[in-house]
Amino acid sequence: MPISLAARKVSHRFGNVVALDDVSIDVAAGRATALVGESGSGKTTLLRCFNRLVEPEHGQVMVGDQDVRTQSPVLLRRGIGYVQQHGGLLPHWRVLRNVGLVPTLQHMSDSADAARRALELVGLPAAQFGSRFPHELSGGQRQRVALARSIAARPGVILLDEPFGALDAISRAELQESFDNLRRDLTVTTLLVTHDLAEAGRLAEEVVVMRKGRVEQRGSMRDLIRAPATDYVARLIERARAGLEALRA
Amino acid sequence: MRFTPRRILLIGAISLGGAIPAALGAQRQRPVVVASKPFGESYLLAEIFSQVLESRGFSVERKPGLGATEIAFGALRTGAIDVYPEYTGTGLVAILHDTLPDSLAADPRAVFAHVARRFADLYRVRWLPPLGFQNTYAIAVTRSTANRYHLRTLSDLARESPHLTAGFTADFIGRSDGLVGLSRVYGLRPRAVRPLAPAVKYQALAAGAVDVIDGYSTDGLLARYDLVTLIDDKHFFPPYEAAALVSGRLDSQIPGATAALTLLSERLDETTMRQLNRRVEVDGEDIKKVASDELIALGIVGSGGGHGVRGVQSVQHSGFWRYLWDRRATLAALTVRHLELVALALLAAVIVAVPLGLGLERTRRIAEPTIGALGVLQTIPSIALLAFMIPLLGVGVVPALVALWLYALYPIARGTYTGVRDADPDAVAAAEALGTTPAQRLLWVRLPLAAPVIMAGIRTAAVITVGAATLAAFIGAGGLGEPIVAGLALADTRMILSGALPAAALALAVDGVLAIVELLVAPAHRRKRLWRTGT
């Protein structure tokens, strides 16, 4: 079952550095939102508030209809899928065991089956890949395994932090496509962090542009292009377009 | 009271019993612990003490070669040993830090009386009547050096000392009855002073590496090389009368032992002692045989007694491997003891340092200072660390284990801390984000990934411990250091090697075994197959 996400007036500082400044967002159950911005914009910090890897100083963070602070971090995290830029597979565990991590943590009786199904969904047949070690896979395959791991226990939400950021352009495009299909099949709520506006537009229904810990604009990609709320958003769009035109020329 | 025949018999039996107490009591009593300092004459005198005691029915535990004066005397005071041979001059200067008025300082009897009284008062330690010879410092030069610089006395030496290089034992350099006092009294200022181990100073002098050394007047090696002993014309050195130094408790705990040792009083003169030392240090004869020969000659032990008189004269002339083979039982026992020391110290270090390393990883602010402090322990020379242990723990296995344990902590704690801290940060972060508990991350991720680094630390610690354990012999813990220490003291290369080679082999073997363990604990994706399965 997809679960909604909400952040209300969230502020957080690391030492003297303001990471989040009065940020509010909502993601409806089953929808996908992308957080876009440069390094230091606060997008990853905001993402990490939802599974309590960051405990914000002010404001409220909701997963479903519950404040995250009412749940134990460990149990909360087991119900939320998570993919990071460098997949973070356990290098000494074979693929199947890696994917079965969360089902095992949840004491699911058929955790191996859950892992196999998840592998099939990301296009890596368990018979062929299940007994490999992560270092025996390509970079793209490793991120697919990380993706499989995040969905194996069928969470209602997945958080993705630059999941395709470290991949070459072709693997990246392939993975974006698989992920898009996957998300529709699974109907899972998605929060995606990326610095790539094109990726955001492709994978998410709503885009949140962040800068210096604040939200510059929220809306669909079409809204952003049609009516950029600030100069910054306009420049961001201009730059993405210039990139595309360079390819066309 | 009427004296019935029966009662007279009983009284007679009791008085007889008083005359031969040890013969009856030896079974139930603990052994007399006889120690020596690590140089030839001290070994020989301790063996003579031991054989006299054994001939009178006492059982004896030998702890030869205890570090130096501080360690041997410390062990005596704390009751870890019962007796060792000492010299009155050493007692006066190095232990009491006393000086006597000039009128008394040169009189051996006056010095003995003073030292004996002060030791009884201060330490409850007893000097038995002197053995009958003095072993003073003998400042020696080669005959050619003596001729070239016209050296006959220490005053001559002081005059020429700016041209000469001295090779003195570390003990002598630091003692006030050594170089410090010689500089003060004679104005001795050598061009350079090189600290030398007792075992090498004669070779260094003969080879011309140094011009003047400190020897002992009864050294067998003084005669081996053609050396000139310079006359102490200002009577700087106090008398060094040799005597048995006995713990105050010995008499009450093992009645009769002191009396047995007193049999040796005034029985050994300087000529005899020099000959005996020569047989041990120059001819390489077995100490047990030299000791028993002399005791038979003195009529203290019957010739049938046969304590350690089995033929060993051929040893000097047979090959090294033969020498090792002849000592295989002893060496095997020493190797086992050595391994026990290493294994116990290492095990205790693992039990403490691995959890410590894990704990420090969670409190990183204090991690580096703590590990740094353990690292400082490494810089304490082993022999000094062992010496520090004596007042706290006496001598023997326990202080040796503690010292070895302290040395082993650093590499293991460092390996554990670094290994766990640096274990694949991405994998650890992902595991946390997916809902593992800290304990699960430790057991499933960090420890398996850190295992090779932790194991490498344990391996380093093991090899260090095998090496450091040879020094345990200085405080009477046994092990392969025993023949090394004795061999150094007696300038017997073969004896040194008979301990050093097995110790080196042991280090290689321990390292090899742990290398295999390291392969076995490597994380699964890095594990190399020890053998091929299938094709």
HADDOCK unambig.tbl for C-alpha pairs under 7 A between the chains (distance, minus, plus):
assign (segid A and resid 74 and name CA) (segid B and resid 435 and name CA) 4.49 0.50 0.50
assign (segid A and resid 74 and name CA) (segid B and resid 436 and name CA) 6.38 0.50 0.50
assign (segid A and resid 74 and name CA) (segid B and resid 437 and name CA) 6.48 0.50 0.50
assign (segid A and resid 75 and name CA) (segid B and resid 435 and name CA) 6.34 0.50 0.50
assign (segid A and resid 77 and name CA) (segid B and resid 433 and name CA) 6.16 0.50 0.50
assign (segid A and resid 77 and name CA) (segid B and resid 434 and name CA) 5.33 0.50 0.50
assign (segid A and resid 77 and name CA) (segid B and resid 435 and name CA) 4.64 0.50 0.50
assign (segid A and resid 78 and name CA) (segid B and resid 434 and name CA) 5.52 0.50 0.50
assign (segid A and resid 78 and name CA) (segid B and resid 435 and name CA) 4.70 0.50 0.50
assign (segid A and resid 81 and name CA) (segid B and resid 434 and name CA) 6.92 0.50 0.50
assign (segid A and resid 82 and name CA) (segid B and resid 433 and name CA) 6.67 0.50 0.50
assign (segid A and resid 82 and name CA) (segid B and resid 434 and name CA) 6.50 0.50 0.50
assign (segid A and resid 86 and name CA) (segid B and resid 426 and name CA) 6.64 0.50 0.50
assign (segid A and resid 88 and name CA) (segid B and resid 426 and name CA) 4.48 0.50 0.50
assign (segid A and resid 88 and name CA) (segid B and resid 427 and name CA) 3.99 0.50 0.50
assign (segid A and resid 88 and name CA) (segid B and resid 430 and name CA) 5.22 0.50 0.50
assign (segid A and resid 89 and name CA) (segid B and resid 427 and name CA) 5.44 0.50 0.50
assign (segid A and resid 90 and name CA) (segid B and resid 427 and name CA) 5.19 0.50 0.50
assign (segid A and resid 90 and name CA) (segid B and resid 445 and name CA) 6.98 0.50 0.50
assign (segid A and resid 91 and name CA) (segid B and resid 525 and name CA) 6.67 0.50 0.50
assign (segid A and resid 92 and name CA) (segid B and resid 523 and name CA) 5.45 0.50 0.50
assign (segid A and resid 92 and name CA) (segid B and resid 524 and name CA) 5.01 0.50 0.50
assign (segid A and resid 92 and name CA) (segid B and resid 525 and name CA) 4.91 0.50 0.50
assign (segid A and resid 102 and name CA) (segid B and resid 434 and name CA) 6.72 0.50 0.50
assign (segid A and resid 133 and name CA) (segid B and resid 525 and name CA) 6.29 0.50 0.50
